[in-house]
Amino acid sequence: MTQLAKKRPEFRNIHAFKDLPSYRWPLAALVSGMHRISGLILFLLLPFIIWLFDKSVSSEISFGSFTAAFATGIGFVPAWFVKLVVLALIWSYLHHLAAGMRHLVLDVTHKTTKDFGRHSAAATLVFSIVLTLILGAKLFGLY
């Protein structure tokens, strides 16, 4: 037997709760995982998004209740929690949009180098976080 055949790599299963927290994720993998999480958030909160849209465009009275949700809350849910949920929706949308555009660029240009992946992942994070901070400041009335 040759020396190469004797030193074959050993693959083991990765256990999600035990191994993944200690695993060092590259930036591109982190952005890809966040892309999936943002899509899940958008999907799970779709009824809330539809309710917000319906309240904002149906009539003047429903628009009043829409704006009151951000001032006084909805039922037993306080206004700050509604704003936090909307802020999570804003981040989810912006990150999902930016990561989706990143994947489209990767697919169209075939730039699958590590360097381009790292730089495009960093640009995606900066874009989504900066715009979320700006829109969050507007949502919470800082300007």
C-alpha positions as CSV (number, residue, x, y, z in Angstrom):
1,M,0.0,0.0,0.0
2,T,1.2,3.5,-0.8
3,Q,1.8,6.2,1.8
4,L,-1.0,8.3,0.4
5,A,-3.6,5.6,0.8
6,K,-2.7,5.1,4.4
7,K,-3.1,8.8,5.4
8,R,-6.6,9.4,4.1
9,P,-8.5,12.2,5.9
10,E,-11.0,11.3,8.6
11,F,-14.4,12.9,8.3
12,R,-16.7,13.0,11.3
13,N,-20.2,14.3,11.7
14,I,-20.7,17.8,12.9
15,H,-23.1,18.0,15.8
16,A,-25.0,21.3,15.6
17,F,-25.2,22.1,19.3
18,K,-21.8,20.9,20.3
19,D,-19.5,21.7,17.4
20,L,-21.0,24.7,15.6
21,P,-20.6,27.3,18.4
22,S,-16.9,26.6,18.5
23,Y,-16.5,26.6,14.7
24,R,-14.8,29.6,13.2
25,W,-17.1,30.8,10.5
26,P,-15.6,32.7,7.6
27,L,-17.3,36.0,6.8
28,A,-19.0,34.7,3.6
29,A,-20.5,31.8,5.6
30,L,-21.7,34.1,8.3
31,V,-23.4,36.3,5.7
32,S,-24.9,33.2,4.0
33,G,-26.3,32.0,7.3
34,M,-27.7,35.5,8.0
35,H,-29.3,35.5,4.6
36,R,-31.2,32.3,5.5
37,I,-32.2,33.7,8.9
38,S,-33.4,37.0,7.4
39,G,-35.5,35.0,4.9
40,L,-37.0,33.0,7.7
41,I,-37.9,36.1,9.7
42,L,-39.5,37.6,6.6
43,F,-41.5,34.5,6.1
44,L,-42.6,34.0,9.7
45,L,-43.6,37.7,10.0
46,L,-45.5,37.8,6.7
47,P,-48.9,38.0,8.4
48,F,-47.7,41.0,10.4
49,I,-46.3,42.6,7.2
50,I,-49.6,42.2,5.4
51,W,-51.5,43.6,8.4
52,L,-49.2,46.6,8.5
53,F,-49.7,47.2,4.8
54,D,-53.5,46.8,5.0
55,K,-53.7,49.2,7.9
56,S,-51.5,51.8,6.2
57,V,-53.4,51.9,2.8
58,S,-57.1,51.0,3.5
59,S,-58.5,54.3,4.8
60,E,-57.7,57.4,6.8
61,I,-59.1,55.7,9.9
62,S,-57.1,52.6,9.5
63,F,-54.0,54.7,8.8
64,G,-54.7,56.4,12.2
65,S,-54.7,53.0,13.9
66,F,-51.5,52.2,12.0
67,T,-49.7,55.2,13.3
68,A,-51.2,54.7,16.8
69,A,-49.6,51.2,16.9
70,F,-46.2,53.0,16.9
71,A,-47.2,55.6,19.5
72,T,-49.3,53.6,22.0
73,G,-48.9,49.9,20.9
74,I,-51.3,47.2,19.8
75,G,-53.5,45.9,22.6
76,F,-51.3,44.6,25.4
77,V,-48.1,44.9,23.2
78,P,-46.2,48.1,24.0
79,A,-45.1,50.5,21.2
80,W,-41.4,50.0,21.8
81,F,-41.9,46.2,21.1
82,V,-43.8,47.0,17.9
83,K,-40.9,49.2,16.8
84,L,-38.4,46.5,17.6
85,V,-40.3,44.0,15.5
86,V,-40.5,46.5,12.7
87,L,-36.7,47.2,13.1
88,A,-36.1,43.4,12.8
89,L,-38.2,43.4,9.6
90,I,-36.2,46.4,8.3
91,W,-32.9,44.6,8.9
92,S,-34.3,41.3,7.5
93,Y,-35.4,43.0,4.3
94,L,-32.2,45.0,3.8
95,H,-29.9,42.1,4.5
96,H,-31.9,39.7,2.4
97,L,-31.9,42.2,-0.5
98,A,-28.2,42.9,-0.2
99,A,-27.2,39.2,0.2
100,G,-29.5,38.3,-2.7
101,M,-27.8,40.9,-4.9
102,R,-24.5,39.6,-3.8
103,H,-25.4,36.0,-4.8
104,L,-26.7,37.3,-8.2
105,V,-23.4,39.1,-8.8
106,L,-21.5,35.9,-7.9
107,D,-23.7,33.9,-10.2
108,V,-23.4,36.3,-13.2
109,T,-19.7,37.2,-13.0
110,H,-18.4,33.8,-11.7
111,K,-16.1,35.6,-9.3
112,T,-15.9,32.8,-6.8
113,T,-12.5,33.7,-5.3
114,K,-12.0,33.9,-1.6
115,D,-11.0,37.5,-1.8
116,F,-14.0,38.6,-3.7
117,G,-16.3,36.5,-1.4
118,R,-14.8,38.1,1.7
119,H,-15.1,41.7,0.3
120,S,-18.6,41.2,-1.0
121,A,-19.7,39.7,2.3
122,A,-18.2,42.7,4.2
123,A,-20.0,45.1,1.8
124,T,-23.3,43.3,2.4
125,L,-22.9,43.5,6.2
126,V,-21.9,47.2,6.1
127,F,-24.8,48.0,3.7
128,S,-27.5,46.3,5.7
129,I,-26.3,47.4,9.2
130,V,-25.7,51.1,8.3
131,L,-29.1,51.4,6.6
132,T,-30.8,49.6,9.4
133,L,-29.2,52.0,11.9
134,I,-30.3,55.0,9.9
135,L,-33.8,53.8,9.4
136,G,-34.0,52.6,13.1
137,A,-33.0,56.1,14.2
138,K,-35.8,57.5,12.2
139,L,-38.2,54.8,13.5
140,F,-37.4,55.6,17.1
141,G,-37.6,59.4,16.5
142,L,-34.0,60.3,16.9
143,Y,-34.2,62.7,13.9
